[in-house]
Amino acid sequence: MSKSTETEIITQLDTLLEAEREALLRGDLQAIADTVAQKEQLIDTLNEGADRQADLSGLHHKLQRNQALLDGALQGIRAVAARMAAYRRIRRSMDTYDSQGRKQTIPGDVSRKVEKRA
């Protein structure tokens, strides 16, 4: 791989990582998913090249930064999913304790009809 081709790929990857960062900050999951294939292709092409350690130090920093943002986004998604599951559980039934400490389950009765009043 020629030095100019390698530099061009590094520039493309750098631009792609910046776009990925912006998508992560916006919470645009579709844009993040769209960058994955492009990123893999560019990285595979770079891996075919030879000695370029100095050129990749900036990319390495951006990759780590984006990975931290992605980890935070995934943690947030998991927290929301857990919270939504808790809400669904509460809608079906609620567990309470009586004065003797015995557990009691109060069934949830979800009414799905609309009442029209004049």
Biopython code that builds the backbone (N, CA, C, O; Angstrom):
import numpy as np
from Bio.PDB.StructureBuilder import StructureBuilder

atoms = [
    (1, "MET", "N", (0.852, -1.178, 0.000)),
    (1, "MET", "CA", (0.000, 0.000, 0.000)),
    (1, "MET", "C", (0.892, 1.233, 0.000)),
    (1, "MET", "O", (1.838, 1.323, 0.783)),
    (2, "SER", "N", (0.588, 2.178, -0.877)),
    (2, "SER", "CA", (1.397, 3.386, -0.963)),
    (2, "SER", "C", (1.106, 4.306, 0.219)),
    (2, "SER", "O", (0.058, 4.217, 0.859)),
    (3, "LYS", "N", (2.041, 5.171, 0.484)),
    (3, "LYS", "CA", (1.915, 6.109, 1.609)),
    (3, "LYS", "C", (0.728, 7.044, 1.410)),
    (3, "LYS", "O", (0.040, 7.365, 2.378)),
    (4, "SER", "N", (0.468, 7.490, 0.178)),
    (4, "SER", "CA", (-0.656, 8.399, -0.069)),
    (4, "SER", "C", (-1.990, 7.688, 0.123)),
    (4, "SER", "O", (-2.936, 8.279, 0.645)),
    (5, "THR", "N", (-2.078, 6.429, -0.291)),
    (5, "THR", "CA", (-3.308, 5.657, -0.086)),
    (5, "THR", "C", (-3.539, 5.440, 1.402)),
    (5, "THR", "O", (-4.659, 5.567, 1.895)),
    (6, "GLU", "N", (-2.474, 5.114, 2.102)),
    (6, "GLU", "CA", (-2.562, 4.904, 3.546)),
    (6, "GLU", "C", (-3.002, 6.192, 4.255)),
    (6, "GLU", "O", (-3.841, 6.145, 5.153)),
    (7, "THR", "N", (-2.450, 7.317, 3.863)),
    (7, "THR", "CA", (-2.822, 8.604, 4.451)),
    (7, "THR", "C", (-4.280, 8.930, 4.155)),
    (7, "THR", "O", (-4.989, 9.455, 5.014)),
    (8, "GLU", "N", (-4.728, 8.620, 2.941)),
    (8, "GLU", "CA", (-6.119, 8.864, 2.575)),
    (8, "GLU", "C", (-7.069, 8.008, 3.425)),
    (8, "GLU", "O", (-8.111, 8.492, 3.868)),
    (9, "ILE", "N", (-6.714, 6.753, 3.650)),
    (9, "ILE", "CA", (-7.549, 5.861, 4.467)),
    (9, "ILE", "C", (-7.589, 6.352, 5.908)),
    (9, "ILE", "O", (-8.642, 6.332, 6.545)),
    (10, "ILE", "N", (-6.459, 6.787, 6.416)),
    (10, "ILE", "CA", (-6.404, 7.312, 7.785)),
    (10, "ILE", "C", (-7.277, 8.562, 7.902)),
    (10, "ILE", "O", (-7.970, 8.745, 8.903)),
    (11, "THR", "N", (-7.245, 9.420, 6.884)),
    (11, "THR", "CA", (-8.082, 10.622, 6.886)),
    (11, "THR", "C", (-9.561, 10.253, 6.845)),
    (11, "THR", "O", (-10.368, 10.856, 7.552)),
    (12, "GLN", "N", (-9.925, 9.263, 6.020)),
    (12, "GLN", "CA", (-11.314, 8.815, 5.951)),
    (12, "GLN", "C", (-11.773, 8.237, 7.292)),
    (12, "GLN", "O", (-12.883, 8.507, 7.750)),
    (13, "LEU", "N", (-10.909, 7.447, 7.905)),
    (13, "LEU", "CA", (-11.238, 6.855, 9.195)),
    (13, "LEU", "C", (-11.376, 7.930, 10.268)),
    (13, "LEU", "O", (-12.260, 7.851, 11.122)),
    (14, "ASP", "N", (-10.511, 8.921, 10.223)),
    (14, "ASP", "CA", (-10.575, 10.028, 11.174)),
    (14, "ASP", "C", (-11.903, 10.773, 11.030)),
    (14, "ASP", "O", (-12.548, 11.091, 12.030)),
    (15, "THR", "N", (-12.311, 11.051, 9.800)),
    (15, "THR", "CA", (-13.580, 11.730, 9.539)),
    (15, "THR", "C", (-14.755, 10.878, 10.000)),
    (15, "THR", "O", (-15.713, 11.389, 10.581)),
    (16, "LEU", "N", (-14.678, 9.579, 9.738)),
    (16, "LEU", "CA", (-15.737, 8.662, 10.148)),
    (16, "LEU", "C", (-15.856, 8.593, 11.671)),
    (16, "LEU", "O", (-16.964, 8.539, 12.206)),
    (17, "LEU", "N", (-14.722, 8.594, 12.365)),
    (17, "LEU", "CA", (-14.750, 8.558, 13.829)),
    (17, "LEU", "C", (-15.354, 9.835, 14.408)),
    (17, "LEU", "O", (-16.047, 9.791, 15.425)),
    (18, "GLU", "N", (-15.093, 10.959, 13.768)),
    (18, "GLU", "CA", (-15.709, 12.208, 14.210)),
    (18, "GLU", "C", (-17.226, 12.170, 14.001)),
    (18, "GLU", "O", (-17.987, 12.621, 14.856)),
    (19, "ALA", "N", (-17.655, 11.630, 12.864)),
    (19, "ALA", "CA", (-19.092, 11.503, 12.596)),
    (19, "ALA", "C", (-19.738, 10.546, 13.596)),
    (19, "ALA", "O", (-20.856, 10.779, 14.057)),
    (20, "GLU", "N", (-19.026, 9.469, 13.926)),
    (20, "GLU", "CA", (-19.538, 8.512, 14.912)),
    (20, "GLU", "C", (-19.670, 9.173, 16.278)),
    (20, "GLU", "O", (-20.649, 8.941, 16.988)),
    (21, "ARG", "N", (-18.707, 9.981, 16.646)),
    (21, "ARG", "CA", (-18.758, 10.697, 17.927)),
    (21, "ARG", "C", (-19.971, 11.612, 17.990)),
    (21, "ARG", "O", (-20.683, 11.644, 18.994)),
    (22, "GLU", "N", (-20.202, 12.351, 16.920)),
    (22, "GLU", "CA", (-21.355, 13.247, 16.872)),
    (22, "GLU", "C", (-22.660, 12.457, 16.986)),
    (22, "GLU", "O", (-23.588, 12.880, 17.676)),
    (23, "ALA", "N", (-22.729, 11.316, 16.311)),
    (23, "ALA", "CA", (-23.931, 10.480, 16.386)),
    (23, "ALA", "C", (-24.121, 9.943, 17.801)),
    (23, "ALA", "O", (-25.249, 9.857, 18.286)),
    (24, "LEU", "N", (-23.032, 9.584, 18.459)),
    (24, "LEU", "CA", (-23.119, 9.103, 19.837)),
    (24, "LEU", "C", (-23.618, 10.203, 20.768)),
    (24, "LEU", "O", (-24.448, 9.955, 21.643)),
    (25, "LEU", "N", (-23.116, 11.400, 20.581)),
    (25, "LEU", "CA", (-23.538, 12.512, 21.423)),
    (25, "LEU", "C", (-24.997, 12.894, 21.183)),
    (25, "LEU", "O", (-25.684, 13.340, 22.103)),
    (26, "ARG", "N", (-25.474, 12.720, 19.942)),
    (26, "ARG", "CA", (-26.877, 12.998, 19.619)),
    (26, "ARG", "C", (-27.792, 11.848, 20.015)),
    (26, "ARG", "O", (-29.004, 12.026, 20.136)),
    (27, "GLY", "N", (-27.214, 10.674, 20.214)),
    (27, "GLY", "CA", (-28.031, 9.497, 20.520)),
    (27, "GLY", "C", (-28.659, 8.901, 19.272)),
    (27, "GLY", "O", (-29.679, 8.218, 19.363)),
    (28, "ASP", "N", (-28.076, 9.143, 18.118)),
    (28, "ASP", "CA", (-28.594, 8.658, 16.842)),
    (28, "ASP", "C", (-28.084, 7.238, 16.605)),
    (28, "ASP", "O", (-27.030, 7.043, 16.001)),
    (29, "LEU", "N", (-28.836, 6.252, 17.082)),
    (29, "LEU", "CA", (-28.407, 4.855, 17.012)),
    (29, "LEU", "C", (-28.315, 4.356, 15.577)),
    (29, "LEU", "O", (-27.456, 3.528, 15.273)),
    (30, "GLN", "N", (-29.174, 4.835, 14.694)),
    (30, "GLN", "CA", (-29.122, 4.401, 13.299)),
    (30, "GLN", "C", (-27.833, 4.862, 12.628)),
    (30, "GLN", "O", (-27.206, 4.101, 11.891)),
    (31, "ALA", "N", (-27.445, 6.093, 12.879)),
    (31, "ALA", "CA", (-26.196, 6.603, 12.291)),
    (31, "ALA", "C", (-24.995, 5.835, 12.830)),
    (31, "ALA", "O", (-24.039, 5.582, 12.097)),
    (32, "ILE", "N", (-25.039, 5.463, 14.103)),
    (32, "ILE", "CA", (-23.952, 4.680, 14.693)),
    (32, "ILE", "C", (-23.862, 3.319, 14.002)),
    (32, "ILE", "O", (-22.773, 2.861, 13.657)),
    (33, "ALA", "N", (-25.004, 2.685, 13.806)),
    (33, "ALA", "CA", (-25.022, 1.377, 13.143)),
    (33, "ALA", "C", (-24.507, 1.480, 11.711)),
    (33, "ALA", "O", (-23.831, 0.574, 11.223)),
    (34, "ASP", "N", (-24.824, 2.578, 11.045)),
    (34, "ASP", "CA", (-24.389, 2.763, 9.662)),
    (34, "ASP", "C", (-22.865, 2.907, 9.552)),
    (34, "ASP", "O", (-22.293, 2.554, 8.520)),
    (35, "THR", "N", (-22.213, 3.408, 10.574)),
    (35, "THR", "CA", (-20.763, 3.610, 10.513)),
    (35, "THR", "C", (-19.972, 2.329, 10.750)),
    (35, "THR", "O", (-18.792, 2.262, 10.408)),
    (36, "VAL", "N", (-20.603, 1.317, 11.329)),
    (36, "VAL", "CA", (-19.868, 0.110, 11.707)),
    (36, "VAL", "C", (-19.226, -0.568, 10.497)),
    (36, "VAL", "O", (-18.032, -0.870, 10.522)),
    (37, "ALA", "N", (-19.998, -0.810, 9.446)),
    (37, "ALA", "CA", (-19.453, -1.501, 8.269)),
    (37, "ALA", "C", (-18.342, -0.682, 7.618)),
    (37, "ALA", "O", (-17.319, -1.234, 7.211)),
    (38, "GLN", "N", (-18.539, 0.630, 7.518)),
    (38, "GLN", "CA", (-17.512, 1.486, 6.919)),
    (38, "GLN", "C", (-16.232, 1.451, 7.752)),
    (38, "GLN", "O", (-15.127, 1.373, 7.216)),
    (39, "LYS", "N", (-16.404, 1.510, 9.063)),
    (39, "LYS", "CA", (-15.245, 1.507, 9.962)),
    (39, "LYS", "C", (-14.482, 0.189, 9.852)),
    (39, "LYS", "O", (-13.253, 0.185, 9.797)),
    (40, "GLU", "N", (-15.208, -0.928, 9.819)),
    (40, "GLU", "CA", (-14.559, -2.235, 9.704)),
    (40, "GLU", "C", (-13.776, -2.346, 8.400)),
    (40, "GLU", "O", (-12.658, -2.862, 8.378)),
    (41, "GLN", "N", (-14.368, -1.862, 7.324)),
    (41, "GLN", "CA", (-13.700, -1.940, 6.023)),
    (41, "GLN", "C", (-12.411, -1.111, 6.016)),
    (41, "GLN", "O", (-11.374, -1.569, 5.538)),
    (42, "LEU", "N", (-12.486, 0.100, 6.545)),
    (42, "LEU", "CA", (-11.291, 0.953, 6.573)),
    (42, "LEU", "C", (-10.210, 0.365, 7.471)),
    (42, "LEU", "O", (-9.029, 0.414, 7.129)),
    (43, "ILE", "N", (-10.595, -0.184, 8.601)),
    (43, "ILE", "CA", (-9.616, -0.777, 9.517)),
    (43, "ILE", "C", (-8.984, -2.016, 8.898)),
    (43, "ILE", "O", (-7.778, -2.227, 9.029)),
    (44, "ASP", "N", (-9.787, -2.840, 8.225)),
    (44, "ASP", "CA", (-9.235, -4.017, 7.540)),
    (44, "ASP", "C", (-8.231, -3.605, 6.473)),
    (44, "ASP", "O", (-7.183, -4.232, 6.323)),
    (45, "THR", "N", (-8.552, -2.557, 5.739)),
    (45, "THR", "CA", (-7.639, -2.069, 4.705)),
    (45, "THR", "C", (-6.343, -1.563, 5.332)),
    (45, "THR", "O", (-5.258, -1.798, 4.800)),
    (46, "LEU", "N", (-6.457, -0.874, 6.450)),
    (46, "LEU", "CA", (-5.249, -0.390, 7.139)),
    (46, "LEU", "C", (-4.415, -1.542, 7.678)),
    (46, "LEU", "O", (-3.186, -1.474, 7.667)),
    (47, "ASN", "N", (-5.067, -2.594, 8.148)),
    (47, "ASN", "CA", (-4.338, -3.736, 8.692)),
    (47, "ASN", "C", (-3.492, -4.431, 7.638)),
    (47, "ASN", "O", (-2.519, -5.104, 7.976)),
    (48, "GLU", "N", (-3.847, -4.279, 6.364)),
    (48, "GLU", "CA", (-3.063, -4.858, 5.287)),
    (48, "GLU", "C", (-1.752, -4.107, 5.076)),
    (48, "GLU", "O", (-0.798, -4.662, 4.530)),
    (49, "GLY", "N", (-1.703, -2.852, 5.505)),
    (49, "GLY", "CA", (-0.506, -2.028, 5.353)),
    (49, "GLY", "C", (0.585, -2.466, 6.313)),
    (49, "GLY", "O", (0.382, -3.352, 7.143)),
    (50, "ALA", "N", (1.722, -1.846, 6.192)),
    (50, "ALA", "CA", (2.872, -2.251, 7.004)),
    (50, "ALA", "C", (3.047, -1.349, 8.221)),
    (50, "ALA", "O", (2.210, -1.363, 9.123)),
    (51, "ASP", "N", (4.105, -0.578, 8.256)),
    (51, "ASP", "CA", (4.502, 0.195, 9.430)),
    (51, "ASP", "C", (3.817, 1.557, 9.448)),
    (51, "ASP", "O", (4.085, 2.386, 8.578)),
    (52, "ARG", "N", (2.946, 1.806, 10.411)),
    (52, "ARG", "CA", (2.228, 3.079, 10.465)),
    (52, "ARG", "C", (1.864, 3.442, 11.903)),
    (52, "ARG", "O", (0.873, 4.135, 12.136)),
    (53, "GLN", "N", (2.642, 2.987, 12.846)),
    (53, "GLN", "CA", (2.340, 3.196, 14.264)),
    (53, "GLN", "C", (2.181, 4.677, 14.614)),
    (53, "GLN", "O", (1.261, 5.037, 15.349)),
    (54, "ALA", "N", (3.039, 5.518, 14.111)),
    (54, "ALA", "CA", (2.984, 6.944, 14.453)),
    (54, "ALA", "C", (1.725, 7.600, 13.883)),
    (54, "ALA", "O", (1.148, 8.486, 14.514)),
    (55, "ASP", "N", (1.303, 7.173, 12.707)),
    (55, "ASP", "CA", (0.129, 7.766, 12.068)),
    (55, "ASP", "C", (-1.168, 7.399, 12.786)),
    (55, "ASP", "O", (-2.155, 8.127, 12.682)),
    (56, "LEU", "N", (-1.179, 6.297, 13.501)),
    (56, "LEU", "CA", (-2.410, 5.797, 14.103)),
    (56, "LEU", "C", (-2.620, 6.220, 15.549)),
    (56, "LEU", "O", (-3.647, 5.881, 16.137)),
    (57, "SER", "N", (-1.695, 6.939, 16.130)),
    (57, "SER", "CA", (-1.846, 7.318, 17.537)),
    (57, "SER", "C", (-3.063, 8.216, 17.759)),
    (57, "SER", "O", (-3.765, 8.067, 18.759)),
    (58, "GLY", "N", (-3.318, 9.144, 16.838)),
    (58, "GLY", "CA", (-4.497, 10.002, 16.953)),
    (58, "GLY", "C", (-5.787, 9.213, 16.787)),
    (58, "GLY", "O", (-6.772, 9.469, 17.479)),
    (59, "LEU", "N", (-5.778, 8.254, 15.867)),
    (59, "LEU", "CA", (-6.957, 7.408, 15.666)),
    (59, "LEU", "C", (-7.218, 6.545, 16.890)),
    (59, "LEU", "O", (-8.367, 6.316, 17.268)),
    (60, "HIS", "N", (-6.152, 6.073, 17.499)),
    (60, "HIS", "CA", (-6.305, 5.233, 18.691)),
    (60, "HIS", "C", (-7.020, 6.006, 19.805)),
    (60, "HIS", "O", (-7.893, 5.464, 20.483)),
    (61, "HIS", "N", (-6.648, 7.252, 19.983)),
    (61, "HIS", "CA", (-7.293, 8.092, 21.002)),
    (61, "HIS", "C", (-8.786, 8.269, 20.684)),
    (61, "HIS", "O", (-9.632, 8.175, 21.573)),
    (62, "LYS", "N", (-9.095, 8.524, 19.415)),
    (62, "LYS", "CA", (-10.498, 8.714, 19.022)),
    (62, "LYS", "C", (-11.297, 7.424, 19.167)),
    (62, "LYS", "O", (-12.460, 7.455, 19.570)),
    (63, "LEU", "N", (-10.688, 6.306, 18.846)),
    (63, "LEU", "CA", (-11.369, 5.025, 19.021)),
    (63, "LEU", "C", (-11.694, 4.772, 20.497)),
    (63, "LEU", "O", (-12.791, 4.322, 20.828)),
    (64, "GLN", "N", (-10.745, 5.060, 21.366)),
    (64, "GLN", "CA", (-10.986, 4.888, 22.807)),
    (64, "GLN", "C", (-12.079, 5.828, 23.299)),
    (64, "GLN", "O", (-12.933, 5.425, 24.089)),
    (65, "ARG", "N", (-12.062, 7.061, 22.844)),
    (65, "ARG", "CA", (-13.071, 8.047, 23.239)),
    (65, "ARG", "C", (-14.461, 7.593, 22.791)),
    (65, "ARG", "O", (-15.412, 7.639, 23.571)),
    (66, "ASN", "N", (-14.578, 7.157, 21.542)),
    (66, "ASN", "CA", (-15.869, 6.705, 21.039)),
    (66, "ASN", "C", (-16.335, 5.440, 21.748)),
    (66, "ASN", "O", (-17.531, 5.265, 21.981)),
    (67, "GLN", "N", (-15.404, 4.558, 22.092)),
    (67, "GLN", "CA", (-15.776, 3.346, 22.816)),
    (67, "GLN", "C", (-16.338, 3.689, 24.189)),
    (67, "GLN", "O", (-17.301, 3.067, 24.637)),
    (68, "ALA", "N", (-15.749, 4.667, 24.855)),
    (68, "ALA", "CA", (-16.268, 5.096, 26.160)),
    (68, "ALA", "C", (-17.675, 5.677, 26.011)),
    (68, "ALA", "O", (-18.551, 5.406, 26.832)),
    (69, "LEU", "N", (-17.890, 6.473, 24.966)),
    (69, "LEU", "CA", (-19.226, 7.023, 24.721)),
    (69, "LEU", "C", (-20.227, 5.919, 24.411)),
    (69, "LEU", "O", (-21.361, 5.949, 24.888)),
    (70, "LEU", "N", (-19.808, 4.955, 23.617)),
    (70, "LEU", "CA", (-20.690, 3.839, 23.266)),
    (70, "LEU", "C", (-21.025, 3.001, 24.495)),
    (70, "LEU", "O", (-22.165, 2.567, 24.659)),
    (71, "ASP", "N", (-20.039, 2.771, 25.356)),
    (71, "ASP", "CA", (-20.293, 2.031, 26.599)),
    (71, "ASP", "C", (-21.304, 2.765, 27.473)),
    (71, "ASP", "O", (-22.190, 2.146, 28.064)),
    (72, "GLY", "N", (-21.167, 4.078, 27.551)),
    (72, "GLY", "CA", (-22.124, 4.875, 28.327)),
    (72, "GLY", "C", (-23.524, 4.813, 27.742)),
    (72, "GLY", "O", (-24.506, 4.721, 28.479)),
    (73, "ALA", "N", (-23.617, 4.862, 26.417)),
    (73, "ALA", "CA", (-24.926, 4.775, 25.764)),
    (73, "ALA", "C", (-25.568, 3.418, 26.025)),
    (73, "ALA", "O", (-26.762, 3.338, 26.311)),
    (74, "LEU", "N", (-24.777, 2.353, 25.928)),
    (74, "LEU", "CA", (-25.316, 1.016, 26.200)),
    (74, "LEU", "C", (-25.757, 0.874, 27.650)),
    (74, "LEU", "O", (-26.776, 0.245, 27.932)),
    (75, "GLN", "N", (-25.003, 1.447, 28.558)),
    (75, "GLN", "CA", (-25.381, 1.407, 29.971)),
    (75, "GLN", "C", (-26.706, 2.141, 30.181)),
    (75, "GLN", "O", (-27.552, 1.682, 30.949)),
    (76, "GLY", "N", (-26.890, 3.260, 29.513)),
    (76, "GLY", "CA", (-28.140, 4.004, 29.611)),
    (76, "GLY", "C", (-29.314, 3.225, 29.030)),
    (76, "GLY", "O", (-30.407, 3.229, 29.595)),
    (77, "ILE", "N", (-29.089, 2.563, 27.911)),
    (77, "ILE", "CA", (-30.148, 1.760, 27.295)),
    (77, "ILE", "C", (-30.539, 0.612, 28.219)),
    (77, "ILE", "O", (-31.724, 0.314, 28.374)),
    (78, "ARG", "N", (-29.557, -0.026, 28.828)),
    (78, "ARG", "CA", (-29.858, -1.123, 29.763)),
    (78, "ARG", "C", (-30.640, -0.617, 30.976)),
    (78, "ARG", "O", (-31.549, -1.295, 31.454)),
    (79, "ALA", "N", (-30.294, 0.557, 31.469)),
    (79, "ALA", "CA", (-31.008, 1.125, 32.617)),
    (79, "ALA", "C", (-32.466, 1.422, 32.257)),
    (79, "ALA", "O", (-33.371, 1.159, 33.049)),
    (80, "VAL", "N", (-32.685, 1.963, 31.076)),
    (80, "VAL", "CA", (-34.051, 2.244, 30.637)),
    (80, "VAL", "C", (-34.838, 0.948, 30.481)),
    (80, "VAL", "O", (-36.000, 0.874, 30.881)),
    (81, "ALA", "N", (-34.211, -0.066, 29.904)),
    (81, "ALA", "CA", (-34.892, -1.356, 29.730)),
    (81, "ALA", "C", (-35.267, -1.960, 31.080)),
    (81, "ALA", "O", (-36.358, -2.510, 31.230)),
    (82, "ALA", "N", (-34.379, -1.863, 32.056)),
    (82, "ALA", "CA", (-34.678, -2.393, 33.391)),
    (82, "ALA", "C", (-35.814, -1.615, 34.043)),
    (82, "ALA", "O", (-36.681, -2.196, 34.696)),
    (83, "ARG", "N", (-35.804, -0.306, 33.862)),
    (83, "ARG", "CA", (-36.864, 0.531, 34.436)),
    (83, "ARG", "C", (-38.216, 0.226, 33.791)),
    (83, "ARG", "O", (-39.230, 0.153, 34.485)),
    (84, "MET", "N", (-38.236, 0.050, 32.494)),
    (84, "MET", "CA", (-39.474, -0.282, 31.797)),
    (84, "MET", "C", (-39.994, -1.658, 32.230)),
    (84, "MET", "O", (-41.202, -1.850, 32.369)),
    (85, "ALA", "N", (-39.091, -2.602, 32.441)),
    (85, "ALA", "CA", (-39.503, -3.930, 32.917)),
    (85, "ALA", "C", (-40.114, -3.822, 34.311)),
    (85, "ALA", "O", (-41.085, -4.513, 34.619)),
    (86, "ALA", "N", (-39.550, -2.960, 35.152)),
    (86, "ALA", "CA", (-40.113, -2.759, 36.492)),
    (86, "ALA", "C", (-41.511, -2.157, 36.405)),
    (86, "ALA", "O", (-42.397, -2.560, 37.158)),
    (87, "TYR", "N", (-41.722, -1.214, 35.512)),
    (87, "TYR", "CA", (-43.056, -0.630, 35.333)),
    (87, "TYR", "C", (-44.066, -1.671, 34.853)),
    (87, "TYR", "O", (-45.209, -1.696, 35.309)),
    (88, "ARG", "N", (-43.637, -2.520, 33.939)),
    (88, "ARG", "CA", (-44.536, -3.574, 33.457)),
    (88, "ARG", "C", (-44.893, -4.544, 34.583)),
    (88, "ARG", "O", (-46.038, -4.985, 34.685)),
    (89, "ARG", "N", (-43.922, -4.873, 35.422)),
    (89, "ARG", "CA", (-44.170, -5.767, 36.557)),
    (89, "ARG", "C", (-45.163, -5.149, 37.526)),
    (89, "ARG", "O", (-46.052, -5.837, 38.028)),
    (90, "ILE", "N", (-45.023, -3.873, 37.791)),
    (90, "ILE", "CA", (-45.910, -3.179, 38.729)),
    (90, "ILE", "C", (-47.329, -3.108, 38.168)),
    (90, "ILE", "O", (-48.293, -3.189, 38.929)),
    (91, "ARG", "N", (-47.470, -2.961, 36.873)),
    (91, "ARG", "CA", (-48.809, -2.901, 36.275)),
    (91, "ARG", "C", (-49.549, -4.221, 36.434)),
    (91, "ARG", "O", (-50.771, -4.224, 36.589)),
    (92, "ARG", "N", (-48.835, -5.339, 36.399)),
    (92, "ARG", "CA", (-49.469, -6.649, 36.535)),
    (92, "ARG", "C", (-49.825, -6.962, 37.979)),
    (92, "ARG", "O", (-50.899, -7.500, 38.252)),
    (93, "SER", "N", (-48.945, -6.635, 38.893)),
    (93, "SER", "CA", (-49.192, -6.881, 40.314)),
    (93, "SER", "C", (-48.186, -6.091, 41.140)),
    (93, "SER", "O", (-47.150, -5.654, 40.641)),
    (94, "MET", "N", (-48.520, -5.921, 42.415)),
    (94, "MET", "CA", (-47.631, -5.193, 43.304)),
    (94, "MET", "C", (-47.475, -5.998, 44.592)),
    (94, "MET", "O", (-48.460, -6.482, 45.147)),
    (95, "ASP", "N", (-46.264, -6.138, 45.055)),
    (95, "ASP", "CA", (-46.002, -6.874, 46.280)),
    (95, "ASP", "C", (-45.897, -5.899, 47.450)),
    (95, "ASP", "O", (-45.196, -4.890, 47.376)),
    (96, "THR", "N", (-46.607, -6.220, 48.527)),
    (96, "THR", "CA", (-46.551, -5.415, 49.753)),
    (96, "THR", "C", (-46.389, -6.368, 50.930)),
    (96, "THR", "O", (-46.398, -7.588, 50.764)),
    (97, "TYR", "N", (-46.243, -5.805, 52.099)),
    (97, "TYR", "CA", (-46.090, -6.602, 53.316)),
    (97, "TYR", "C", (-47.114, -6.127, 54.340)),
    (97, "TYR", "O", (-47.361, -4.929, 54.480)),
    (98, "ASP", "N", (-47.706, -7.084, 55.052)),
    (98, "ASP", "CA", (-48.689, -6.710, 56.071)),
    (98, "ASP", "C", (-47.971, -6.391, 57.379)),
    (98, "ASP", "O", (-46.741, -6.379, 57.437)),
    (99, "SER", "N", (-48.764, -6.128, 58.445)),
    (99, "SER", "CA", (-48.179, -5.705, 59.722)),
    (99, "SER", "C", (-47.345, -6.807, 60.383)),
    (99, "SER", "O", (-46.508, -6.510, 61.236)),
    (100, "GLN", "N", (-47.559, -8.073, 60.006)),
    (100, "GLN", "CA", (-46.747, -9.171, 60.543)),
    (100, "GLN", "C", (-45.543, -9.500, 59.649)),
    (100, "GLN", "O", (-44.787, -10.427, 59.941)),
    (101, "GLY", "N", (-45.372, -8.753, 58.581)),
    (101, "GLY", "CA", (-44.224, -8.966, 57.711)),
    (101, "GLY", "C", (-44.446, -10.006, 56.631)),
    (101, "GLY", "O", (-43.500, -10.403, 55.951)),
    (102, "ARG", "N", (-45.676, -10.451, 56.464)),
    (102, "ARG", "CA", (-45.972, -11.428, 55.424)),
    (102, "ARG", "C", (-46.165, -10.712, 54.087)),
    (102, "ARG", "O", (-46.768, -9.643, 54.005)),
    (103, "LYS", "N", (-45.638, -11.336, 53.066)),
    (103, "LYS", "CA", (-45.734, -10.766, 51.725)),
    (103, "LYS", "C", (-47.127, -10.992, 51.157)),
    (103, "LYS", "O", (-47.685, -12.084, 51.267)),
    (104, "GLN", "N", (-47.677, -9.958, 50.555)),
    (104, "GLN", "CA", (-48.975, -10.047, 49.899)),
    (104, "GLN", "C", (-48.845, -9.483, 48.492)),
    (104, "GLN", "O", (-48.146, -8.495, 48.268)),
    (105, "THR", "N", (-49.516, -10.113, 47.561)),
    (105, "THR", "CA", (-49.507, -9.645, 46.179)),
    (105, "THR", "C", (-50.873, -9.058, 45.850)),
    (105, "THR", "O", (-51.907, -9.702, 46.030)),
    (106, "ILE", "N", (-50.850, -7.848, 45.375)),
    (106, "ILE", "CA", (-52.081, -7.178, 44.954)),
    (106, "ILE", "C", (-52.115, -7.253, 43.437)),
    (106, "ILE", "O", (-51.276, -6.650, 42.768)),
    (107, "PRO", "N", (-53.092, -7.997, 42.880)),
    (107, "PRO", "CA", (-53.126, -8.111, 41.417)),
    (107, "PRO", "C", (-53.488, -6.777, 40.767)),
    (107, "PRO", "O", (-54.307, -6.017, 41.285)),
    (108, "GLY", "N", (-52.878, -6.518, 39.657)),
    (108, "GLY", "CA", (-53.176, -5.303, 38.901)),
    (108, "GLY", "C", (-54.286, -5.598, 37.912)),
    (108, "GLY", "O", (-54.224, -6.583, 37.177)),
    (109, "ASP", "N", (-55.271, -4.774, 37.892)),
    (109, "ASP", "CA", (-56.386, -4.949, 36.965)),
    (109, "ASP", "C", (-56.316, -3.812, 35.957)),
    (109, "ASP", "O", (-56.728, -2.687, 36.242)),
    (110, "VAL", "N", (-55.796, -4.114, 34.788)),
    (110, "VAL", "CA", (-55.634, -3.099, 33.759)),
    (110, "VAL", "C", (-56.894, -3.062, 32.909)),
    (110, "VAL", "O", (-57.238, -4.036, 32.239)),
    (111, "SER", "N", (-57.564, -1.942, 32.945)),
    (111, "SER", "CA", (-58.766, -1.764, 32.143)),
    (111, "SER", "C", (-58.382, -1.064, 30.851)),
    (111, "SER", "O", (-57.772, 0.005, 30.867)),
    (112, "ARG", "N", (-58.740, -1.667, 29.752)),
    (112, "ARG", "CA", (-58.355, -1.124, 28.449)),
    (112, "ARG", "C", (-59.554, -0.588, 27.680)),
    (112, "ARG", "O", (-59.606, -0.689, 26.454)),
    (113, "LYS", "N", (-60.503, -0.026, 28.387)),
    (113, "LYS", "CA", (-61.641, 0.525, 27.671)),
    (113, "LYS", "C", (-61.731, 2.029, 27.950)),
    (113, "LYS", "O", (-61.285, 2.518, 28.989)),
    (114, "VAL", "N", (-62.304, 2.722, 27.019)),
    (114, "VAL", "CA", (-62.443, 4.178, 27.117)),
    (114, "VAL", "C", (-63.885, 4.489, 27.444)),
    (114, "VAL", "O", (-64.813, 3.958, 26.834)),
    (115, "GLU", "N", (-64.055, 5.368, 28.426)),
    (115, "GLU", "CA", (-65.400, 5.781, 28.814)),
    (115, "GLU", "C", (-65.675, 7.141, 28.206)),
    (115, "GLU", "O", (-64.886, 8.074, 28.358)),
    (116, "LYS", "N", (-66.792, 7.243, 27.522)),
    (116, "LYS", "CA", (-67.153, 8.504, 26.896)),
    (116, "LYS", "C", (-68.248, 9.147, 27.713)),
    (116, "LYS", "O", (-69.308, 8.556, 27.921)),
    (117, "ARG", "N", (-68.000, 10.340, 28.170)),
    (117, "ARG", "CA", (-69.009, 11.070, 28.957)),
    (117, "ARG", "C", (-69.498, 12.272, 28.176)),
    (117, "ARG", "O", (-68.750, 12.930, 27.453)),
    (118, "ALA", "N", (-70.768, 12.531, 28.349)),
    (118, "ALA", "CA", (-71.364, 13.663, 27.638)),
    (118, "ALA", "C", (-71.142, 14.952, 28.377)),
    (118, "ALA", "O", (-71.578, 16.009, 27.921)),
]
sb = StructureBuilder()
sb.init_structure("model")
sb.init_model(0)
sb.init_chain("A")
sb.init_seg("    ")
for serial, (resi, resn, name, xyz) in enumerate(atoms, 1):
    if name == "N":
        sb.init_residue(resn, " ", resi, " ")
    sb.init_atom(name, np.array(xyz, "f"), 0.0, 1.0, " ", f" {name:<3s}", serial, name[0])
structure = sb.get_structure()
